[in-house]
Amino acid sequence: MAIWFKKFSIEELNRRGDKTMSEFLGIQFTEVGDDYLTATMPVTERTIQPIGILHGGANVVLAETVASTAANAVIDLERFYCVGLEINANHLRSIKEGIVTAITSPIHLGRTTQVWQINIFNEKANKPVFHE
């Protein structure tokens, strides 16, 4: 059974990111499951550190984007909205090129708070590069 308040499309989610940091970093939503949401981000000159690896802050932006979008998708947006309260980042390995994919799913969906888990994977090795 799906957790989402109402049905929505990938295209709708991606349009919400127009003219925002999501668009600037190339973040794109790619899949909606019954209880998870995925988004991708390319490793480009906009997302790397000066030493040529994916910037940890870019990973955090991707994580916040996918989890906040999911959090807002489980509520009635005509009455409420969700914003992040806290994010913890564990950067597990570096990546120099390609695309990373974030997957978020709920740990807790309460009346006034939600907790979402986010994992970010390297497309080539399908190994986690980030865990929140």
Steps between C-alpha positions, in 0.01 A plus 500: 500500500639839401579759768448802274217746572405514132634371170771704329732454206876510464452791258307694765777446756766611254302814406494599869878525484504749213707811578622355832820347630370164376501622142843665542653172624315285245289309753226295331236280660496159336269263686204497736440177688223422747720617788816644346617772265819515291689785338829528313773762480787512252857544617600812304697820546200629699512219756872432554759634742817673374684165533263342247274280713129534573448770762348372824273803509357405162417157642323669790301720258393188308405324825303799631326544164381140469395468867325839520314429178390161634399652834277754323349227282348319799308803629221726379695792348191719505514494881861426596860496381814322616854631543811323622579510871830313500727315263800282583740401226743211481713520186615143439702526178601756244394515137655693212248454219165354407162526664399444860153376595324586826232273642287614792246309706323584825610375839224690682192682373346671800234761553748790523838351407645264245835320479636393162800283419704593193766294326698625202660251262769517233351386168808307390567282803154531656678561830383754754685831502278664763271393783275715715 
